[in-house]
Every structure is written in structure tokens, then in C-alpha cells.
Amino acid sequence: MTTFKKLILGSVAGIFAVGTAQAADLPVKAKAVEYVRVCSLYGAGFFYIPGTDTCIKLGGYLRVDTTFNGGPHGQPAWNGDLGQGNRYRDSFASRSRMAFTVDTRTATEYGVVRTFGQLDWSFTSPSGSVRDVGTTSNGQQINTEYLFIQFAGFTFGKSSSAYSTPWNGYPGNLSASLLGGNNTDTGLNNIQYTAEFGNGVSASIGLDDPLSFNRTNVFNLATTSAAGVVTLASLNANGVGTNAYAGVHAPDVVGRIRVDQAWGLFQISGALHEVNASYNSLTLGAANEFSEISGHPESKWGGSVMAALQIKNLPTGAGDDIKFDVSYAKGDTKNVLGVSGSSPSFAMFGSSGSAYQSVGFGATTDGVYLPGAGGTDGIKLTTAWGFRGAFNHNWNPYWSTSLFGGYSSVRYDGGANDNLGGAGTTSAKGAYCAAFAANHPGQALVGNAAGAYSCNPDFNVSQLGLLTRWTPVKNLTFSAEAQWLHLDQKMSGSSVFAATAPKPTALYEFKDQNTYLLQLRAQRNF
């Protein structure tokens, strides 16, 4: 028994000694792990980046669009194969897109420092005509919508213009092609400053890079100009010419004054835009191709103004509102025909009782010029005006509807036969119609009422649409939009000409055109 007790006590003592030695060898206790903390300073969804005082929010959406009788993102059938209605047209087009956004904010003695970026990954129905071998894309796209820094009232980078409204080109529509005003919803490179005066009153001024977003076309309406001799052949059969814009020499100067309060929003915006051209001689194969010695017209400054209004708290229901804006431009047509991409020129074909088919043209430009004797005295700026708006109604928390529309008008100054064939100044309309006649025989001349057609490049575009949304659960919405578009073109009569292939050389009647589209969307925000 004594021997057994000694053995037990010795074992306990050994275990204690070993335990003491092991305890002495343990490292210093590690610091507690710093878990992610919620940041409540800037709204829901923000959290602190561990180890910093910077808050970050990750988000985005996944969206699937299908458009019938239109482009992948709701572009109407206003030109190309869709406008022709030929066998190469796609009856529907689809696009799947995921957008990823990163928003960081840090409180400083100068105010909040913010950075924001949005990248889009898309797969679109392969684009390009099947008859153009090698031009069809595989539909894969990566786009950058926004990338900017905000600090002490300044914004630097790719963001919406200071000229734009908060809703840009979307007062209540789904598609990216509602005309009638400005749209910079995918951002453009700019520098802007915003001053807040309190009570919702603010003013902004900015410098925008116009190259990627705010240019349409400058048409040189002559192919050669030498010793006062002008050859008119620069417009194609669809009434569109080669873009002769020069390089960017100056940024657009933009600004706005805004009142944003509980009742709604009111805004006045203004923009200055330089319209410049390359050279007088643009003829391929000429002795002095694109030659500097041919000279060039002097640059001109155009611009635009916009008034916008939003009315909230309508008696029709909670969350209902009206959004509306009106625009006028001279040499800055993109701020009236504002879409997410390039402003369209119109070439729409339809039926006719007196010709092979009917056609409606509408050439979108910031200005035109005709060098040489009897030409214009420099660039003639194009005038445009328009309006658009929407009434947005919530039936209940799950269903909502928007009724929207827009109207745009493009005008070329002067008359169709201004100084045609003589010396002196020719108006924009006179110069355009002289070039148009080179590919469209039979234009009525001065004192000749027997011409096959009368030329007038002016046009109007009307749009009306209805959008209905269903949100069965939070952040998941299914939408359907139907839209009608009417091209009111000002040509009259008919002409035999060779329209863009596969259209044949035939007699075409100049006539107003209509088109319709249906766009369906499923979108999940996160």
C-alpha cells in the first residue's frame, strides 16, 4: 500500500511539473480578431474595411433583357436591317448583364471623401449583319459605367454630367432610347464642382469631355474643292454623309441650378459645345487626300439649355410622381436626341401604293458645311428642340406602371434651293439638298413644280410607351414595356435611287414611318 501511494503521488507530481513547464512555454496571448463592423454613417449596406476608418458598400444587379422588333436594350427599328425590315433583321434580341458597384466613403476634416466604380459584364445577342462576313461579334462585353472621386464638392472622373437631371434619360421608361433631352447615364469623363446653399438649393459647374458622348455629326457636303469647283457626292443613298468632325479642341462647359425638396425638384441647365470640322477636301483618291492645304471652315460654338421638373406627393398614390424636361439646342443635338450610345440617323422603310416601297430619312447632325463657290460661309449649325416625361404610379407594393413619351424636332436653316448653283452663301438646307440630289434624281428646282420630289431634311420624332413592373419579392422585378415611335419626315414625292443593300435600285416614295417594340426584363438587385 505504501509503495502504491508513493507511485501515485510521484505520478501526480510529474504531471504537475510537466504541465508547469508547458505553461511556461506558451506564447503571449494573440490579439482578438477584428470582425467586420457595420457602418451606419452613410445608410444601409456599408461596413468598415477592417483596420481602417473607411466604409465600403458592395452592390449591383443581374439583368436579362429581350426586345422584340428592336435592339438588345430597347432601341427601336429606326435604321439598319431593322429599319429596312429585310431578311437579315433579327425579330428579337437579348442581353444578359451583371453590374458590380463599389462605393467607399471616409469622413475627413474637408468632408466625406468618396470613390465609386461600376463595371458591367454583358452577353448580348451577336451583333452585326450576317451578310457582312467577319463583322458579327460574339456578344461578350465588359463596360465601365462610372469611375469617379468626390472630395470637398469636386467630382473627378467618369460620372454623369453636371448638365443632366438625376433621372437622365429615364423619367419612367425601361429602354435606353427615349429621345427629347439629355442623357449621360453611363457617364463621361469630366471635372465638376457643386456648391450646396442649404434648403435643397445647389449649383454645379463642370467641364465635360465631348468626344465619347456629346457629338453627333458634322457633314462636309462636298467631296472635292479646288479652284472654286465643288463636286456634290458626299451623302449616301440614305441621306447620311461622312462625319468630318475635327479633333477635340475644347471641353464642353456645363452648369446647372437645382432646387431639390420634399415636393419635388426643379432644375435649369446650360451647356456650351464647340463644333469644328477637319478639312474642305475629303475625297478618297484625290491628289491631296485629306489635305491640309485645302483649308477648313472656322469652328463655331453651339450649346443647349434645359429645364426639368419633378413633382412628388401626388394625390394618386404613395410614391407617385411626374418627371418632365424640355430642351433646346443649337449645334449640340446630342442634348436633344440623347441616348446611351450614338444619336441615331433615321432610315426607315415601309409599304407604298405608288412605288416599290416608302422610305423616311432623318440625318442627325450638329452642323453641315459646303466648301467652294456657292457654298456655305462656314459651318451651319443644326437646331433641335424636344421634351419628354413620364407619370409613374404605384398600384400597391408589388405593382407599378409608368406612362411615358417624348417629342424631338431637328431643323436645318434656309430653303431647299437657296443660291443653288450660284455664288454666295448657301443655307444648311440648301447645301444638304444640293448634295442629296446627287444620289436622288428628280428634285424640284426653283420655278419647276414638276420635280419628282421636294427636298427638306427637317424631321420630328414622336414616342409613346407604357411600362408595367411586378416586384413579387424585394429587389426582384419583372417588367414589360411597349413603345410606339413615329418618324415625321419632311420629304415629299418620290425618286429612283439605289438604297443600301439589299434594297434594289427602284422607285421609292418619301413618307412618314412608324415602328413598335416590346421589351421584357427580369432584374435582381443585390
C-alpha positions as CSV (number, residue, x, y, z in Angstrom):
1,M,0.0,0.0,0.0
2,T,2.8,2.4,0.9
3,T,4.6,1.6,-2.3
4,F,1.3,2.2,-4.2
5,K,0.7,5.7,-2.6
6,K,4.3,6.7,-3.4
7,L,3.7,5.7,-7.0
8,I,0.5,7.8,-7.3
9,L,2.0,10.9,-5.6
10,G,5.1,10.6,-7.8
11,S,2.9,10.5,-11.0
12,V,0.8,13.5,-9.9
13,A,4.0,15.5,-9.1
14,G,5.4,14.5,-12.5
15,I,2.3,15.6,-14.4
16,F,2.2,18.9,-12.5
17,A,5.8,19.5,-13.3
18,V,5.4,18.8,-17.0
19,G,2.2,21.0,-17.0
20,T,4.1,23.8,-15.4
21,A,6.9,23.6,-17.9
22,Q,4.5,23.5,-20.8
23,A,2.6,26.5,-19.4
24,A,5.9,28.4,-19.2
25,D,6.5,27.7,-22.9
26,L,3.1,29.1,-24.1
27,P,3.3,32.2,-26.4
28,V,1.9,35.6,-25.5
29,K,-1.9,35.6,-25.9
30,A,-2.9,36.7,-29.5
31,K,-4.9,39.9,-30.1
32,A,-8.6,39.5,-30.6
33,V,-9.7,39.2,-34.2
34,E,-11.2,42.4,-35.5
35,Y,-14.5,41.4,-37.1
36,V,-16.3,43.4,-39.7
37,R,-18.3,46.2,-38.2
38,V,-21.5,47.9,-39.6
39,C,-21.0,51.5,-40.7
40,S,-24.2,53.4,-40.1
41,L,-22.9,56.8,-41.3
42,Y,-23.9,56.6,-44.9
43,G,-27.0,54.4,-45.0
44,A,-27.7,50.7,-45.2
45,G,-25.2,48.2,-46.6
46,F,-22.0,50.0,-45.6
47,F,-19.4,48.3,-43.3
48,Y,-15.9,49.3,-42.1
49,I,-12.9,48.0,-44.0
50,P,-11.1,46.1,-41.2
51,G,-8.3,48.2,-39.7
52,T,-9.4,51.4,-41.3
53,D,-12.0,54.2,-40.8
54,T,-13.2,53.8,-44.4
55,C,-16.7,52.5,-45.0
56,I,-17.4,50.4,-48.1
57,K,-20.6,49.1,-49.8
58,L,-20.7,46.4,-52.5
59,G,-23.7,46.0,-54.7
60,G,-25.0,45.7,-58.2
61,Y,-27.6,43.8,-60.2
62,L,-28.2,41.0,-62.6
63,R,-30.5,41.8,-65.5
64,V,-31.9,39.9,-68.5
65,D,-33.5,41.9,-71.4
66,T,-35.3,40.6,-74.5
67,T,-36.6,43.1,-77.1
68,F,-39.0,42.2,-79.9
69,N,-38.6,44.3,-83.1
70,G,-35.7,46.3,-81.6
71,G,-32.2,46.2,-80.4
72,P,-31.0,44.4,-77.2
73,H,-31.6,47.4,-74.9
74,G,-34.8,48.7,-76.4
75,Q,-33.5,50.5,-79.5
76,P,-36.4,51.0,-81.9
77,A,-36.2,49.8,-85.5
78,W,-35.1,53.2,-86.8
79,N,-32.2,52.3,-89.1
80,G,-30.1,49.4,-90.4
81,D,-31.5,46.0,-91.1
82,L,-34.3,46.6,-88.6
83,G,-35.2,49.9,-90.2
84,Q,-35.3,48.2,-93.7
85,G,-37.3,45.3,-92.4
86,N,-35.2,42.9,-94.6
87,R,-34.4,39.2,-94.2
88,Y,-31.3,40.0,-92.3
89,R,-33.1,41.6,-89.4
90,D,-33.4,39.9,-86.1
91,S,-37.0,39.6,-84.9
92,F,-35.8,39.7,-81.3
93,A,-32.5,40.4,-79.5
94,S,-31.4,39.6,-75.9
95,R,-28.8,40.7,-73.4
96,S,-27.7,39.3,-70.0
97,R,-25.8,41.7,-67.8
98,M,-24.3,41.8,-64.3
99,A,-23.3,45.1,-62.8
100,F,-20.9,45.3,-59.9
101,T,-20.5,48.5,-57.8
102,V,-18.0,49.5,-55.2
103,D,-18.7,52.6,-53.1
104,T,-16.2,53.8,-50.4
105,R,-16.5,56.8,-48.1
106,T,-14.2,58.3,-45.4
107,A,-15.0,61.2,-43.1
108,T,-12.3,63.9,-43.1
109,E,-11.9,67.4,-42.0
110,Y,-12.7,68.5,-45.5
111,G,-15.9,66.5,-45.6
112,V,-16.6,63.0,-47.0
113,V,-14.1,61.6,-49.5
114,R,-15.9,59.2,-51.8
115,T,-14.9,56.8,-54.6
116,F,-17.3,55.0,-56.8
117,G,-17.0,52.5,-59.6
118,Q,-19.3,50.4,-61.6
119,L,-18.3,47.6,-64.1
120,D,-20.7,45.7,-66.3
121,W,-20.3,42.2,-67.7
122,S,-22.7,41.6,-70.6
123,F,-23.5,38.9,-73.1
124,T,-25.6,40.3,-76.0
125,S,-27.1,38.6,-78.9
126,P,-24.3,38.5,-81.5
127,S,-24.3,41.8,-83.4
128,G,-23.6,42.7,-87.0
129,S,-25.2,41.7,-90.2
130,V,-24.8,38.0,-91.3
131,R,-24.1,39.2,-94.8
132,D,-21.0,41.1,-93.6
133,V,-18.6,38.2,-93.2
134,G,-16.3,38.7,-90.2
135,T,-18.2,41.6,-88.6
136,T,-20.5,39.6,-86.3
137,S,-19.3,39.9,-82.7
138,N,-19.6,37.1,-80.1
139,G,-21.6,39.3,-77.8
140,Q,-19.1,39.4,-74.9
141,Q,-18.6,42.9,-73.4
142,I,-17.0,44.5,-70.4
143,N,-18.1,48.1,-69.9
144,T,-17.2,50.8,-67.4
145,E,-20.1,53.0,-66.4
146,Y,-18.8,55.1,-63.5
147,L,-15.3,55.7,-62.1
148,F,-15.0,58.8,-60.0
149,I,-13.6,60.5,-56.9
150,Q,-15.6,63.1,-54.9
151,F,-13.9,65.5,-52.5
152,A,-14.8,68.9,-51.0
153,G,-17.6,69.4,-53.5
154,F,-15.5,68.3,-56.5
155,T,-16.0,65.3,-58.7
156,F,-13.2,63.9,-60.8
157,G,-13.6,61.0,-63.3
158,K,-16.3,59.3,-65.3
159,S,-19.7,60.4,-64.0
160,S,-23.0,61.9,-65.1
161,S,-22.6,65.4,-66.4
162,A,-23.5,68.4,-64.2
163,Y,-25.9,69.3,-67.0
164,S,-28.0,66.2,-66.5
165,T,-31.0,65.5,-64.3
166,P,-30.9,62.8,-61.6
167,W,-33.1,60.6,-63.9
168,N,-31.1,61.3,-67.1
169,G,-32.9,59.7,-70.0
170,Y,-35.2,57.6,-67.8
171,P,-38.2,59.6,-66.4
172,G,-40.2,56.3,-66.3
173,N,-39.1,54.2,-69.2
174,L,-37.2,50.9,-69.5
175,S,-35.4,51.3,-72.8
176,A,-32.3,53.4,-73.4
177,S,-33.8,55.2,-76.4
178,L,-36.3,57.8,-75.2
179,L,-35.4,61.0,-77.2
180,G,-36.2,64.5,-76.3
181,G,-33.4,65.5,-73.9
182,N,-30.0,64.9,-72.5
183,N,-28.7,61.5,-71.2
184,T,-25.3,60.8,-69.7
185,D,-26.5,57.8,-67.6
186,T,-23.3,55.7,-68.4
187,G,-21.0,58.6,-67.5
188,L,-18.4,60.6,-69.3
189,N,-15.0,62.0,-68.2
190,N,-15.5,65.3,-66.5
191,I,-14.5,67.6,-63.7
192,Q,-17.3,69.4,-61.8
193,Y,-17.9,71.4,-58.7
194,T,-21.1,71.5,-56.7
195,A,-21.9,74.2,-54.1
196,E,-24.7,73.5,-51.6
197,F,-26.6,76.6,-50.3
198,G,-28.9,74.8,-47.9
199,N,-32.6,74.0,-48.0
200,G,-32.0,71.8,-51.1
201,V,-30.6,74.6,-53.3
202,S,-27.4,73.8,-55.1
203,A,-25.4,74.9,-58.2
204,S,-22.9,73.0,-60.2
205,I,-20.4,73.8,-63.0
206,G,-18.3,71.3,-65.0
207,L,-16.0,70.6,-67.9
208,D,-17.1,67.6,-69.9
209,D,-15.1,65.6,-72.4
210,P,-17.4,65.7,-75.5
211,L,-15.6,63.1,-77.6
212,S,-17.2,59.9,-76.2
213,F,-20.7,61.2,-75.6
214,N,-21.7,64.6,-76.8
215,R,-21.0,64.7,-80.6
216,T,-23.3,63.6,-83.4
217,N,-22.0,64.5,-86.9
218,V,-20.6,67.4,-89.0
219,F,-21.3,66.7,-92.7
220,N,-18.9,68.0,-95.3
221,L,-21.4,68.1,-98.3
222,A,-18.7,68.2,-101.0
223,T,-16.1,65.6,-101.9
224,T,-13.6,68.0,-103.6
225,S,-13.0,71.7,-103.5
226,A,-10.3,73.0,-105.8
227,A,-10.2,76.4,-107.7
228,G,-13.8,77.0,-106.7
229,V,-15.1,73.8,-108.3
230,V,-17.3,71.7,-106.0
231,T,-18.4,68.1,-106.5
232,L,-21.5,67.1,-104.7
233,A,-21.5,63.4,-103.8
234,S,-20.8,63.1,-100.1
235,L,-24.3,61.8,-99.0
236,N,-25.1,58.2,-99.4
237,A,-28.5,56.9,-100.6
238,N,-29.9,57.0,-97.1
239,G,-29.2,60.7,-96.8
240,V,-26.2,60.3,-94.4
241,G,-22.7,61.7,-95.1
242,T,-19.2,61.1,-93.8
243,N,-18.6,62.6,-90.4
244,A,-16.0,65.4,-90.8
245,Y,-15.7,66.4,-87.1
246,A,-12.1,67.5,-86.2
247,G,-10.3,66.6,-83.0
248,V,-11.5,67.9,-79.6
249,H,-10.1,71.3,-79.0
250,A,-12.1,72.4,-76.0
251,P,-14.3,70.7,-73.3
252,D,-18.0,71.4,-73.1
253,V,-18.7,74.0,-70.4
254,V,-21.8,72.9,-68.5
255,G,-23.7,74.0,-65.4
256,R,-27.0,73.9,-63.5
257,I,-29.0,75.4,-60.7
258,R,-31.2,72.9,-58.8
259,V,-33.9,73.0,-56.1
260,D,-34.5,69.6,-54.5
261,Q,-37.1,69.5,-51.7
262,A,-39.9,67.3,-50.4
263,W,-42.3,68.5,-53.0
264,G,-40.0,67.6,-55.9
265,L,-37.2,69.1,-58.0
266,F,-36.7,72.0,-60.4
267,Q,-33.5,72.4,-62.4
268,I,-32.2,74.8,-65.1
269,S,-29.1,73.6,-67.1
270,G,-26.9,75.2,-69.8
271,A,-24.1,73.9,-72.0
272,L,-21.5,75.3,-74.5
273,H,-20.2,73.0,-77.2
274,E,-17.6,73.6,-79.9
275,V,-18.4,72.4,-83.4
276,N,-15.4,72.1,-85.6
277,A,-14.5,70.4,-88.9
278,S,-11.4,68.7,-90.3
279,Y,-10.7,69.8,-94.0
280,N,-12.5,71.1,-97.0
281,S,-11.3,68.2,-99.2
282,L,-12.2,64.7,-98.0
283,T,-12.2,62.8,-101.3
284,L,-10.6,59.4,-101.3
285,G,-8.0,59.1,-104.0
286,A,-7.7,62.8,-104.6
287,A,-4.3,64.3,-105.3
288,N,-4.3,65.9,-101.9
289,E,-6.3,63.4,-99.9
290,F,-7.5,64.8,-96.6
291,S,-5.1,67.7,-97.4
292,E,-4.2,70.5,-95.0
293,I,-3.8,72.8,-97.9
294,S,-7.5,72.5,-98.8
295,G,-8.3,74.6,-95.8
296,H,-11.1,74.2,-93.3
297,P,-14.1,76.1,-92.0
298,E,-13.8,78.2,-88.8
299,S,-15.0,76.5,-85.7
300,K,-18.3,77.6,-84.1
301,W,-19.7,77.5,-80.6
302,G,-23.1,76.0,-80.1
303,G,-24.9,75.0,-77.0
304,S,-28.1,73.9,-75.3
305,V,-30.4,74.8,-72.4
306,M,-32.8,72.5,-70.4
307,A,-35.5,73.0,-67.8
308,A,-36.6,70.0,-65.7
309,L,-39.3,69.4,-63.2
310,Q,-40.3,66.6,-60.8
311,I,-43.5,66.7,-58.8
312,K,-43.8,64.3,-55.8
313,N,-46.6,63.5,-53.3
314,L,-49.3,63.3,-55.9
315,P,-52.8,62.5,-54.7
316,T,-53.0,59.5,-57.0
317,G,-50.9,57.4,-54.5
318,A,-47.9,57.0,-52.3
319,G,-44.6,57.3,-54.3
320,D,-46.3,58.5,-57.4
321,D,-44.5,61.3,-59.3
322,I,-44.2,63.2,-62.6
323,K,-40.9,63.8,-64.2
324,F,-40.5,66.2,-67.2
325,D,-37.8,68.1,-69.1
326,V,-37.7,70.5,-72.0
327,S,-34.6,71.1,-74.1
328,Y,-33.4,73.5,-76.9
329,A,-30.0,73.1,-78.8
330,K,-28.1,74.9,-81.5
331,G,-25.1,72.8,-82.7
332,D,-25.5,70.5,-79.7
333,T,-28.0,68.0,-81.0
334,K,-27.0,65.1,-78.6
335,N,-28.6,67.1,-75.8
336,V,-31.9,66.7,-77.5
337,L,-31.5,63.3,-79.2
338,G,-29.9,61.9,-76.1
339,V,-29.5,58.1,-75.9
340,S,-27.0,55.8,-74.1
341,G,-25.0,55.4,-77.3
342,S,-24.6,57.4,-80.5
343,S,-27.6,59.5,-81.6
344,P,-29.3,57.8,-84.5
345,S,-29.8,58.9,-88.0
346,F,-33.1,57.5,-89.3
347,A,-33.6,55.3,-92.4
348,M,-37.0,53.5,-92.1
349,F,-38.8,51.7,-94.9
350,G,-42.4,50.7,-95.3
351,S,-45.2,49.9,-97.8
352,S,-46.3,52.2,-100.6
353,G,-49.2,52.2,-103.1
354,S,-47.3,54.1,-105.8
355,A,-43.7,52.9,-105.6
356,Y,-41.6,49.8,-104.8
357,Q,-41.6,50.9,-101.1
358,S,-41.8,54.0,-99.0
359,V,-38.9,55.5,-97.0
360,G,-38.4,58.1,-94.3
361,F,-35.0,59.7,-93.7
362,G,-33.7,61.8,-90.9
363,A,-30.0,62.9,-90.8
364,T,-28.8,63.8,-87.3
365,T,-26.0,66.4,-87.2
366,D,-24.5,69.3,-85.2
367,G,-23.9,71.2,-88.4
368,V,-23.1,71.0,-92.1
369,Y,-20.8,72.9,-94.5
370,L,-20.3,73.1,-98.2
371,P,-16.9,74.4,-99.3
372,G,-16.2,76.2,-102.6
373,A,-18.1,78.8,-104.7
374,G,-21.8,78.9,-104.0
375,G,-21.2,77.0,-100.7
376,T,-21.8,78.0,-97.1
377,D,-19.8,80.6,-95.3
378,G,-18.6,78.1,-92.8
379,I,-20.4,75.6,-90.6
380,K,-24.2,76.0,-90.5
381,L,-25.3,74.8,-87.0
382,T,-28.3,72.5,-86.7
383,T,-31.2,73.5,-84.5
384,A,-33.1,70.9,-82.3
385,W,-35.6,71.0,-79.5
386,G,-37.6,68.4,-77.6
387,F,-39.4,67.3,-74.5
388,R,-40.0,64.1,-72.7
389,G,-41.6,62.9,-69.4
390,A,-43.5,60.3,-67.5
391,F,-46.2,59.7,-65.0
392,N,-45.2,57.0,-62.5
393,H,-48.0,55.3,-60.5
394,N,-47.7,52.6,-57.7
395,W,-50.8,50.4,-57.6
396,N,-49.6,48.6,-54.5
397,P,-46.2,47.5,-53.0
398,Y,-45.9,44.9,-55.8
399,W,-47.2,46.5,-59.0
400,S,-46.4,49.8,-60.7
401,T,-47.0,51.4,-64.1
402,S,-45.4,54.3,-66.0
403,L,-46.9,56.2,-68.9
404,F,-44.1,58.0,-70.8
405,G,-43.4,59.8,-74.0
406,G,-41.2,62.2,-75.9
407,Y,-41.0,64.5,-78.9
408,S,-37.9,65.7,-80.8
409,S,-37.5,68.1,-83.7
410,V,-34.4,68.7,-85.9
411,R,-34.2,71.8,-88.2
412,Y,-31.8,72.9,-90.9
413,D,-32.0,76.7,-91.7
414,G,-33.0,78.2,-95.0
415,G,-34.7,76.8,-98.1
416,A,-34.0,73.8,-100.3
417,N,-33.0,75.9,-103.3
418,D,-31.1,78.7,-101.5
419,N,-28.5,80.1,-104.0
420,L,-28.3,76.7,-105.7
421,G,-25.7,76.8,-108.4
422,G,-24.7,80.4,-107.9
423,A,-22.1,82.4,-106.0
424,G,-22.8,83.5,-102.4
425,T,-23.9,81.9,-99.2
426,T,-25.9,78.7,-99.2
427,S,-28.0,77.8,-96.2
428,A,-27.8,74.5,-94.4
429,K,-30.9,73.2,-96.1
430,G,-29.8,74.4,-99.5
431,A,-26.4,72.8,-99.1
432,Y,-27.9,69.5,-97.9
433,C,-30.5,69.3,-100.6
434,A,-27.9,70.0,-103.3
435,A,-25.8,67.1,-102.1
436,F,-28.9,64.9,-101.6
437,A,-29.9,65.5,-105.3
438,A,-26.5,63.9,-106.4
439,N,-27.9,60.5,-105.4
440,H,-31.6,61.1,-105.7
441,P,-32.6,62.4,-109.2
442,G,-35.8,64.4,-109.8
443,Q,-35.6,67.2,-107.1
444,A,-37.9,70.1,-107.8
445,L,-35.8,73.2,-108.8
446,V,-36.7,76.9,-108.5
447,G,-39.7,77.6,-110.8
448,N,-40.1,73.9,-111.7
449,A,-43.1,72.5,-109.9
450,A,-42.9,69.3,-112.0
451,G,-40.0,67.8,-110.0
452,A,-40.5,64.2,-108.8
453,Y,-39.8,65.2,-105.1
454,S,-39.2,68.2,-102.9
455,C,-36.3,68.2,-100.5
456,N,-36.5,69.1,-96.8
457,P,-34.1,67.4,-94.3
458,D,-36.1,68.6,-91.3
459,F,-37.8,65.8,-89.2
460,N,-39.7,65.1,-86.0
461,V,-39.8,62.0,-83.8
462,S,-42.7,61.1,-81.5
463,Q,-42.6,58.3,-78.9
464,L,-45.2,57.0,-76.6
465,G,-44.9,54.0,-74.2
466,L,-46.3,52.1,-71.3
467,L,-44.3,50.2,-68.8
468,T,-45.6,47.8,-66.1
469,R,-43.5,46.3,-63.3
470,W,-44.1,43.4,-60.9
471,T,-42.0,43.0,-57.8
472,P,-43.0,39.8,-56.1
473,V,-40.2,39.9,-53.5
474,K,-37.8,42.7,-52.5
475,N,-35.1,43.5,-55.1
476,L,-36.6,41.2,-57.8
477,T,-38.6,42.9,-60.6
478,F,-40.2,41.7,-63.8
479,S,-41.0,44.4,-66.4
480,A,-42.7,44.7,-69.7
481,E,-42.6,47.9,-71.9
482,A,-44.5,48.6,-75.1
483,Q,-43.4,51.6,-77.2
484,W,-44.6,53.3,-80.4
485,L,-42.3,55.6,-82.5
486,H,-43.3,57.9,-85.3
487,L,-40.9,59.5,-87.8
488,D,-42.4,62.7,-89.2
489,Q,-40.1,63.4,-92.2
490,K,-40.5,66.4,-94.4
491,M,-39.5,65.0,-97.8
492,S,-42.4,64.6,-100.3
493,G,-42.8,62.9,-103.7
494,S,-40.6,60.0,-104.9
495,S,-37.3,59.2,-106.6
496,V,-35.5,56.4,-108.2
497,F,-32.3,55.6,-106.3
498,A,-30.1,52.7,-105.1
499,A,-30.9,52.3,-101.4
500,T,-28.4,50.5,-99.1
501,A,-28.2,46.8,-99.9
502,P,-30.1,44.5,-100.0
503,K,-32.7,47.1,-101.2
504,P,-32.7,47.3,-105.0
505,T,-32.5,50.3,-107.3
506,A,-36.1,51.3,-107.6
507,L,-38.7,54.0,-107.2
508,Y,-39.2,54.9,-103.5
509,E,-41.9,57.2,-102.1
510,F,-40.9,59.6,-99.3
511,K,-43.3,59.0,-96.5
512,D,-43.6,59.1,-92.7
513,Q,-42.9,55.9,-90.9
514,N,-44.0,54.0,-87.7
515,T,-42.5,51.2,-85.6
516,Y,-43.3,49.4,-82.4
517,L,-41.3,47.3,-79.9
518,L,-41.9,45.2,-76.9
519,Q,-39.1,44.9,-74.2
520,L,-39.2,42.3,-71.4
521,R,-36.8,42.4,-68.4
522,A,-36.0,40.4,-65.3
523,Q,-33.7,42.1,-62.8
524,R,-32.3,41.1,-59.3
525,N,-30.6,43.8,-57.3
526,F,-28.1,43.0,-54.6
